[in-house]
Amino acid sequence: MDTKEILKKVRKIEIKTRRLSDHIFSGEYHSSFKGRGMTFSEVRQYQYGDDVRAIDWNVTARYNEPFVKVFEEERELTMMLMVDVSGSEFFGTTLQFKRDTITEIAATLAFSAIQNNDKVGLLLFSDEAELFIPPKKGKSHVLRIIRELIEFQPKSTKTSINGALKFLSSVMKKKAIVFVLSDFMDDHYEHTLKIVGRKHDVTGIRVFDKHDVEMPNVGLVPMLDAETGKTMLVNTASKSVRNGYAEHYLKSVDYFEKSFNHSGAGTISSRIDESYVKKLLGYFKQKGTR
């Protein structure tokens, strides 16, 4: 895509996802993710029913009447979007690729964060950290993130969620809200996820295609492995081949769900021909009631 096409696509995604975040997600997002603690705001005169432990004795002595300290939630948060840009994300058998859906979800989350005056950062990863954009505030910053999500060309086609989580730990020293967006066709990341989950509020968003789940019976076809670059002839008419494919896929899904659950992290799974809006809203509402 040339610059004009990219800007047009950025604008299209902004219009779609900004509307969602403005009218649907910002309130749910605010109630789902808590601030870092309580910070002093002001003192005011004591009112009946106030907690006596909040009395400011210095101000009370000065004015010879009771005053209490008022605290408010320290709201400013940092969101980190960890986005898988490996070869398997360039797959889709409906109107768009997995990467397109991931871009829309990431943009919606980013706009929800800046609506609440929070910072947003981006980590694009394959089997290495491909691009890191430090967290910042503002619309122009979010538009830069969307542009990178659309046009970035990774150096590698492989995946290492474990490596991406290790990189995150090395660059993010303060607590953050972390969304990992991927198809999670990977393993060996549970141990690192547990370490990251102790410091950060982590959610895995698994985006998948219907044919990730079940191989269609279309006879003998050449198939390209997007992560290794190898092409092989596959007999999709063979029941054992289709069963083996499904079994391998379900193992990765099971590993994803167990790893995130054991780490105290949240999970969302959304097929690219389903509404991710419902999935996100349901997750935020459930999280906000905990």
Disulfide bonds with the S-S distance in Angstrom:
none
